[in-house]
């Protein structure tokens, strides 16, 4: 009798360890890529902070004005400049520490008053508030503002040339300026917008809020459709997410007020979805809970 041919052995499936071998390499590559992108973004912001805008004239006898943006208060619509005035040439004494004559620095109409320095007295830095125009903080994190900065100077009652340099120290805002000079007056039209780090973090916050809201929605749908009853760990997670989102929203850089674009795009909707899911799961869980048997009295049969 002829033997029947044996069936060919099916190939063995590869063990899970072999299939997971590329995973560590992909994780390392993703981490390196994220670090490289972060370093590139930080380098770009550092370059933006190191940028100096210059306006005015380079005459030997002039007044140098170094203005640095210390803080931008979007809610108060105000920008604070730290101003250092240094006379040069025949206008200065002791290498620019004090003016040879009474020195007055005129500023723009959006600035609170002019700066006056007495002759032969040391000049110190001064914080000058400047009003912001345009934009609204309710557009956070995409709000942008403008500020007109002008500087002129008189020494001994006569107009003298000025040279203004402007830099930015506020890491929450990026600044760009158009510089010009008109009749010995240095003019800087400053544009302010949220920095890239603030934009990225705000967008991440909005995505995270929606992701948490969708997670709670899926969990609530599962509990309701499967009639799980009052599942206390799930209810605790939903309630914790509801209150944690409020604390998470308050960590937004720049402390935007309630009612900004961030709230209308993500926060208020996420809170509404989570609260609705929590209430729905509680009501559905109460209905799905089995009735509690009533203990029977002595000599009586237990109630069905």
SEVODO-359560 format. One line per 8 residues: number of its first residue (from 0); their letters; for each residue x, y, z of C-alpha. Coordinates in nm, 3 decimals. Last residue first. Layout:
# SEVODO-359560
NUM = A = X:Y:Z  ...
This chain:
# SEVODO-359560
303 = XXXXXXXX = -3.941:3.919:4.674  -4.001:4.025:5.034  -3.856:3.788:5.286  -4.105:3.558:5.462  -4.227:3.684:5.797  -4.166:3.540:6.144  -3.915:3.805:6.237  -3.906:4.090:5.984
295 = XXXXXXXX = -3.774:4.041:5.634  -3.472:4.229:5.501  -3.552:4.439:5.190  -3.358:4.326:4.887  -3.169:4.608:4.709  -3.292:4.655:4.357  -3.031:4.596:4.085  -2.841:4.907:3.966
287 = XXXXXXXX = -2.912:4.990:3.603  -3.138:5.287:3.678  -2.884:5.441:3.915  -2.607:5.382:3.662  -2.799:5.559:3.386  -2.847:5.867:3.605  -2.482:5.866:3.717  -2.350:5.803:3.364
279 = XXXXXXXX = -2.559:6.088:3.224  -2.440:6.333:3.492  -2.074:6.248:3.430  -2.113:6.257:3.051  -2.277:6.600:3.062  -2.005:6.736:3.294  -1.732:6.599:3.065  -1.890:6.743:2.749
271 = XXXXXXXX = -1.949:7.085:2.906  -1.595:7.104:3.049  -1.449:7.015:2.709  -1.666:7.273:2.535  -1.564:7.549:2.777  -1.195:7.464:2.746  -1.157:7.401:2.371  -1.230:7.667:2.110
263 = XXXXXXXX = -1.432:7.908:2.323  -1.190:7.893:2.614  -0.872:7.934:2.409  -1.034:8.221:2.220  -1.059:8.426:2.538  -1.362:8.434:2.768  -1.191:8.375:3.101  -0.884:8.594:3.134
255 = XXXXXXXX = -0.542:8.501:2.990  -0.272:8.425:3.253  0.032:8.500:3.031  0.124:8.136:2.986  -0.176:7.901:3.031  -0.146:7.731:3.372  -0.504:7.832:3.460  -0.636:7.592:3.195
247 = XXXXXXXX = -0.476:7.297:3.373  -0.646:7.392:3.700  -0.984:7.405:3.524  -0.908:7.080:3.341  -0.832:6.909:3.671  -1.185:6.980:3.799  -1.367:6.789:3.524  -1.092:6.526:3.497
239 = XXXXXXXX = -1.129:6.444:3.867  -1.506:6.407:3.824  -1.460:6.172:3.529  -1.198:5.964:3.711  -1.413:5.940:4.023  -1.710:5.826:3.815  -1.496:5.558:3.653  -1.371:5.437:3.991
231 = XXXXXXXX = -1.730:5.441:4.127  -1.894:5.227:3.865  -2.262:5.293:3.940  -2.436:5.054:3.703  -2.256:4.881:3.420  -2.544:4.904:3.176  -2.321:4.806:2.883  -2.451:5.097:2.672
223 = XXXXXXXX = -2.420:5.348:2.958  -2.075:5.245:3.077  -1.931:5.229:2.725  -2.080:5.565:2.627  -1.934:5.720:2.943  -1.587:5.587:2.863  -1.608:5.717:2.507  -1.723:6.060:2.626
215 = XXXXXXXX = -1.454:6.071:2.896  -1.188:6.000:2.634  -1.339:6.259:2.398  -1.319:6.523:2.673  -0.961:6.427:2.756  -0.857:6.453:2.390  -1.039:6.787:2.352  -0.856:6.933:2.649
207 = XXXXXXXX = -0.524:6.792:2.530  -0.567:6.948:2.186  -0.647:7.287:2.338  -0.353:7.268:2.577  -0.116:7.167:2.296  -0.230:7.470:2.097  -0.157:7.691:2.399  0.185:7.531:2.450
199 = XXXXXXXX = 0.282:7.576:2.086  0.164:7.938:2.077  0.344:8.024:2.401  0.666:7.866:2.275  0.637:8.049:1.943  0.615:8.387:2.113  0.287:8.576:2.135  0.278:8.889:1.920
191 = XXXXXXXX = 0.411:9.243:1.945  0.469:9.495:1.668  0.680:9.802:1.744  0.681:10.117:1.529  1.011:10.278:1.626  1.070:10.649:1.563  1.391:10.836:1.638  1.344:11.214:1.638
183 = XXXXXXXX = 1.623:11.430:1.491  1.381:11.568:1.230  1.239:11.227:1.133  1.426:10.899:1.180  1.293:10.550:1.103  1.281:10.203:1.257  1.020:9.933:1.188  1.011:9.701:1.489
175 = XXXXXXXX = 0.952:9.333:1.560  0.878:9.184:1.900  0.806:8.830:2.017  0.613:8.792:2.339  0.621:8.550:2.633  1.001:8.569:2.662  0.990:8.938:2.755  1.348:9.069:2.729
167 = XXXXXXXX = 1.320:9.253:2.396  1.565:9.497:2.239  1.547:9.858:2.113  1.842:10.083:2.029  1.791:10.457:1.993  2.035:10.719:1.860  1.955:11.081:1.929  2.063:11.409:1.773
159 = XXXXXXXX = 2.035:11.732:1.976  1.761:11.998:1.989  1.854:12.303:2.191  1.723:12.409:2.534  2.048:12.331:2.715  2.025:11.975:2.586  1.714:11.864:2.398  1.626:11.506:2.309
151 = XXXXXXXX = 1.387:11.308:2.089  1.247:10.960:2.133  0.947:10.793:1.975  0.788:10.454:2.048  0.457:10.365:1.881  0.313:10.039:2.009  0.127:9.760:1.830  -0.049:9.446:1.947
143 = XXXXXXXX = -0.112:9.084:1.853  -0.350:8.820:1.988  -0.330:8.462:1.858  -0.314:8.291:2.199  -0.538:8.469:2.302  -0.786:8.662:2.085  -0.966:8.784:2.400  -0.644:8.973:2.478
135 = XXXXXXXX = -0.739:9.225:2.210  -0.544:9.372:1.921  -0.472:9.732:1.835  -0.285:9.984:2.045  -0.053:9.940:2.342  0.029:10.219:2.586  0.394:10.267:2.685  0.521:10.253:3.044
127 = XXXXXXXX = 0.874:10.390:3.106  1.103:10.227:3.359  1.406:10.447:3.420  1.776:10.360:3.431  2.001:10.599:3.621  2.178:10.916:3.508  2.432:11.064:3.751  2.408:11.438:3.807
119 = XXXXXXXX = 2.627:11.705:3.643  2.330:11.865:3.467  1.981:11.759:3.568  1.796:11.483:3.385  1.437:11.510:3.258  1.235:11.226:3.103  0.909:11.303:2.926  0.558:11.197:3.023
111 = XXXXXXXX = 0.362:10.874:3.027  0.425:10.728:2.683  0.153:10.695:2.416  0.210:11.059:2.314  0.568:10.981:2.216  0.874:11.063:2.422  1.085:11.374:2.481  1.421:11.331:2.651
103 = XXXXXXXX = 1.535:11.636:2.847  1.897:11.710:2.938  2.024:11.992:3.158  2.384:12.048:3.060  2.707:11.846:3.080  2.506:11.528:3.116  2.607:11.255:3.364  2.754:10.904:3.332
95 = XXXXXXXX = 2.846:10.956:2.968  3.223:10.915:2.999  3.261:11.135:3.303  3.064:11.423:3.150  2.856:11.416:2.836  2.708:11.654:2.579  3.046:11.728:2.419  3.073:11.367:2.305
87 = XXXXXXXX = 2.803:11.130:2.415  2.501:11.142:2.646  2.372:10.808:2.782  2.003:10.750:2.856  1.899:10.407:2.984  1.535:10.314:2.935  1.357:10.007:3.070  1.039:9.986:2.865
79 = XXXXXXXX = 0.711:9.860:3.010  0.433:9.771:2.766  0.069:9.837:2.850  -0.271:9.710:2.742  -0.363:9.621:3.103  -0.466:9.270:2.998  -0.180:9.249:2.748  0.082:9.346:3.004
71 = XXXXXXXX = 0.411:9.328:2.814  0.720:9.328:3.034  1.084:9.432:3.018  1.107:9.566:2.665  1.453:9.723:2.656  1.531:10.079:2.548  1.890:10.204:2.512  1.900:10.575:2.436
63 = XXXXXXXX = 2.224:10.727:2.310  2.232:11.107:2.308  2.448:11.279:2.049  2.772:11.466:1.992  2.971:11.230:1.768  2.676:11.203:1.526  2.548:10.849:1.465  2.183:10.929:1.393
55 = XXXXXXXX = 1.849:10.771:1.483  1.702:10.420:1.483  1.837:10.078:1.580  1.663:9.744:1.634  1.845:9.476:1.836  1.780:9.104:1.788  1.899:8.891:2.081  1.544:8.794:2.177
47 = XXXXXXXX = 1.474:8.678:1.821  1.796:8.477:1.818  1.695:8.308:2.141  1.353:8.229:1.995  1.515:8.064:1.693  1.752:7.865:1.913  1.459:7.745:2.122  1.273:7.629:1.812
39 = XXXXXXXX = 1.580:7.444:1.683  1.640:7.281:2.022  1.278:7.166:2.034  1.294:7.025:1.681  1.615:6.836:1.765  1.473:6.702:2.092  1.158:6.580:1.913  1.366:6.413:1.640
31 = XXXXXXXX = 1.588:6.246:1.899  1.283:6.118:2.087  1.123:5.986:1.766  1.445:5.811:1.662  1.481:5.651:2.006  1.121:5.532:1.993  1.164:5.395:1.642  1.479:5.206:1.748
23 = XXXXXXXX = 1.299:5.065:2.051  1.006:4.948:1.829  1.214:4.779:1.555  1.256:4.462:1.771  0.886:4.425:1.850  0.817:4.168:1.578  1.110:3.957:1.695  0.989:3.959:2.056
15 = XXXXXXXX = 0.639:3.859:1.950  0.764:3.524:1.817  0.746:3.475:1.444  0.463:3.253:1.341  0.567:2.901:1.255  0.538:2.810:0.892  0.272:2.548:0.824  0.402:2.193:0.805
7 = XXXXXXXX = 0.334:2.025:0.474  0.069:1.757:0.491  0.211:1.409:0.483  0.172:1.223:0.158  -0.046:0.911:0.174  0.152:0.591:0.198  0.123:0.345:-0.082  0.000:0.000:0.000
